[in-house]
């Protein structure tokens, strides 16, 4: 009844793919998204172009760029969707996955170079390239490192539990 169809890979391996995390624009809550009319003003006014609409609701697509927390989406919205004002961080942080080039003995520091908060540092190790570490206290979840990673080895790790 109401279950999504399985892909061929999911059927043969017996495992379902992880559902992607749908990231809300800064300042929007799960409950406040009910007030969204899907007008698209937030998508038009976002200077980095990372806000998109899916099923009539806004979400952040870090593949397109990073969030600068400028507040343009909030200012453009005619509805009470953005409940928190002057938001400077997301309720998630970046997380390095096992597909990271440095973890596979290839020298790469792209994520560190793109992080505006300098939340990613590289720890030296003997016999291989330096390994990335994320300072979660400094990470704002802006997504700059996601777009800067050449192998998409950075994921989003939720730090706050939201109740629907």
C-alpha positions in Angstrom: 0.0 0.0 0.0 1.8 3.4 -0.3 5.4 2.0 -0.6 7.8 3.3 -3.1 8.9 0.9 -5.9 12.4 -0.7 -5.4 15.1 -0.2 -8.0 16.7 -3.2 -9.5 19.8 -2.7 -7.4 17.7 -2.5 -4.2 15.8 -5.7 -5.2 18.9 -7.7 -5.9 20.9 -6.6 -2.9 18.1 -6.6 -0.5 19.0 -3.1 0.7 17.1 0.1 0.1 19.0 3.3 -0.7 19.2 5.9 1.9 16.8 8.7 1.3 18.5 12.1 0.7 18.3 14.6 3.5 15.9 17.4 2.4 17.4 20.6 3.8 15.2 23.5 4.6 16.3 27.1 4.0 17.8 28.8 7.0 15.1 30.0 9.4 12.4 27.7 8.1 11.0 25.0 10.3 9.2 21.8 9.3 6.0 23.2 10.8 6.4 26.7 9.2 6.7 25.1 5.7 3.0 24.4 5.9 2.4 28.1 5.3 4.5 28.0 2.0 2.4 28.7 -1.1 5.2 27.7 -3.5 5.4 31.1 -5.1 9.1 30.7 -5.7 10.1 34.2 -4.6 12.8 32.7 -2.3 14.3 30.8 -5.2 14.4 34.0 -7.4 16.0 36.1 -4.7 18.7 33.7 -3.4 22.0 35.2 -4.6 23.8 31.9 -4.7 20.9 30.0 -6.4 20.8 27.2 -4.0 17.1 27.3 -3.0 14.9 25.2 -5.3 11.3 24.1 -5.1 10.3 20.4 -4.9 6.6 19.5 -4.6 5.9 23.2 -4.0 8.2 23.5 -1.0 11.7 25.2 -0.9 14.8 23.2 -0.1 18.5 23.9 -0.3 20.6 22.3 -3.0 24.3 22.5 -2.0 25.3 21.1 -5.4 24.7 24.6 -6.8 26.7 26.5 -4.2 26.8 27.6 -0.6 24.5 29.5 1.8 25.8 32.9 2.9 23.0 33.4 5.4 22.2 36.7 3.7 18.5 36.6 4.6 17.3 37.3 1.0 15.0 34.3 1.0 13.4 35.4 4.3 13.0 39.0 3.1 11.4 37.9 -0.2 8.8 35.5 1.4 5.3 37.0 1.8 4.2 34.1 4.1 5.3 33.2 7.7 7.7 30.5 6.5 10.9 31.9 8.0 10.2 31.8 11.7 13.8 32.3 12.9 15.4 35.6 12.1 19.1 36.3 11.5 20.0 32.6 11.3 23.8 32.0 11.0 23.9 28.2 10.9 21.9 25.2 9.9 20.8 22.3 12.2 23.4 20.1 10.6 27.2 20.0 10.0 29.4 18.5 7.3 30.7 15.0 7.7 33.5 13.3 5.8 32.6 9.9 4.3 34.9 7.0 3.4 35.0 8.0 -0.3 37.3 11.0 0.7 40.4 11.0 -1.5 42.7 11.7 1.5 41.3 8.6 3.2 42.1 6.6 0.0 45.7 7.8 0.0 45.3 10.6 -2.5 46.4 14.1 -1.5 43.4 16.5 -1.6 42.4 19.4 0.6 39.6 20.9 -1.5 37.2 21.0 1.3 39.5 22.9 3.6 40.2 25.5 0.9 36.5 26.1 0.3 35.3 26.3 3.9 34.7 30.0 4.8 34.6 29.2 8.5 37.9 27.3 8.5 36.1 24.4 10.2 38.0 21.7 8.4 41.6 21.1 9.3 44.0 18.3 8.1 45.7 16.1 10.7 49.2 14.9 9.6 49.8 11.1 9.4 52.8 9.0 8.7 52.9 7.3 5.3 50.0 9.1 3.7 48.3 12.4 3.0 46.9 14.5 5.8 43.4 13.4 7.0 40.5 15.8 7.2 38.8 16.6 10.5 35.7 18.8 11.0 35.4 21.1 14.0 31.6 20.8 14.5 31.5 23.8 16.7 32.8 26.0 13.9 30.9 24.4 11.1 27.8 26.4 10.1 26.5 23.8 7.6 26.7 26.3 4.8 27.6 23.6 2.2 30.6 25.3 0.7 32.7 22.1 1.2 30.1 19.9 -0.4 30.4 21.7 -3.7 34.2 21.9 -3.4 34.7 18.2 -3.0 35.7 16.6 -6.3 34.3 13.1 -5.3 31.2 14.2 -3.3 32.7 12.7 -0.2 31.1 15.1 2.2 27.6 14.4 3.6 25.2 16.3 5.9 25.1 15.1 9.5 22.0 16.3 11.4 22.9 17.8 14.8 19.4 18.8 16.1 16.4 16.5 16.4 13.3 18.1 14.9 9.9 16.9 15.9 7.2 17.0 13.3 
